[in-house]
């Protein structure tokens, strides 16, 4: 079951009109970033080695999460106006946690088996160094990025091609190996398209020990398959799926790890793909692509339609449907309580906010006035500590009849 944990700021929802009243520019909601990262800190960020404990991951339920967000908005008493004239817009940080189960092999057993595998064995010589330098792996990875081979609706992640490390990101959903018969990016894309919340995938070759325990799917010295340094290897081709857009800085796993007594697990041909367009959202026009910039409303922003910002935990998928649900709830709340001058939410900007190019946080900004591409000017900012904040995967969505091109 998917569990939600919503952390609300004391000045909720940007309802305090004095908070952004005299803001000279529309800053990014960087004050909530660390809280968003912390919210996803306990989540798994990459697949296990081999097929050891396949994760049964609950389906991401957008309706359930959206209902939780909506309830948090419409059930909140109106905030009182504050005297502050320079406080940043308040935010909500939403953390989604998926429960998982561990699936053992088909049944307990007291013997070693030769594992099944779906990639070519590197046996002459059978060493980690020969595996990572095997030309066939590089050829397959590079060929997959040619225009004719890139899956429809996806783009190659720049500088994440034919690497020897894997993606690590708290939006990790699940992985597959058994469904692949080769280095098949189109098959991975098809699986991503039918996996709730999936936005990106990482395909790669993994060197694993050939002999493993049937019961645990890992080496077991007591059974006679200890996973020594010179144990015969097998090759798995795997695809790992993520809810956030992967970027070059996502490639940060260790280059190797050990399994059994001393078997060295290494990787090759690691390449990432991400969806090339924002998803459509029921009841809204769009998406309109703003690329690597967020909307910068005229100052003072409260007089030009800015309602509030919202960030999500790093394990929450990039899903503008959540923004849409929050936008509708904001409209209902404003009409009921007269907050934000009673404005309806008619436009939102969904994007990913990065700190020093890493650890993207899904962010939404809401407006009572629609803005087009000419206002997508906020490409980032620096803070007093020298951190650089940037934007990626930015899209605009409009309530019916509210679309403006510029």
ABEGO torsion letter per residue (X at the ends): XBBBBBBBBABBGGABAAAAAABABBBBBAAAAAAAAAAAAABBABBBBEAABBBBBBBBBAAAAAAAAAAAAAABBBBBBBABAABBBBBBBBBBBBBBBBBBBABBBABBBBBBBABBBBAOBBBAAAAAABAAAAAAAAAAABAAABBBGBBBBBGBBGBABBBBBAABABBBAAABABBBAAAAAAAAAABBGBABBBBBBBBBBABBBAAAGBBBAAAGBAGBAABBBBBBBBBBBBABBBBAAABABBABBBBEAABBBBBBGBBBBBBABBBBBBGBBOBBBAEABBBBBBOBAAAAGBABBBBBBAABBBBAAAAAAAAAAAAAAAAAAGBGGGBBBABBBBBBBBBGGBGBBBBBBBBABBBBAAABABAEBBBAAGBBBBBBGBBBBBBBGABBAX
